Every structure is written in structure tokens, then in C-alpha cells.
């Protein structure tokens, strides 16, 4: 287990009608990532994650065909 309080944000683009679905999916996985809507009209969202949840979140996102990766901030 890594000892770190460092958090990352993933920036994603999803169809605006899928934002609520993405939020519910993350909630369903015990909130492994906190979804924040940045621009609902453009479908831009950020997911805040920790080093302990990063791999799980990335695995979930890979299975969602409507998610487009836009970048990351450490």
C-alpha cells in the first residue's frame, strides 16, 4: 500500500445525457472516484481519485464506451 495523500483528477468528455449515469456508476463502486461536472452542456467532467483508487477507476472507465479521456492533473 502506498503512503500518499496525493490526489489526481482525470478530465473526461461524455455525452451530456450520460453524466448522471457516470456519477451513479462511480457511486455504485463505493465512490472510488468523485465526479464533478465542469461544463454540463459540453459534457466535461473531472473525476477526483487517490493513488489507492486510480487503477480501479481507470478499469471502470475502460469499460464505458461513452467516455473520452481528455487529460489528467496531479
HELIX and SHEET records of a PDB file:
HELIX    1   1 UNK A   16  UNK A   18  5                                   3    
HELIX    2   2 UNK A   19  UNK A   28  1                                  10    
HELIX    3   3 UNK A   54  UNK A   62  1                                   9    
SHEET    1   A 4 UNK A  34  UNK A  39  0                                        
SHEET    2   A 4 UNK A  44  UNK A  50 -1                                        
SHEET    3   A 4 UNK A   7  UNK A  13 -1                                        
SHEET    4   A 4 UNK A  68  UNK A  73 -1                                        
END                                                                             
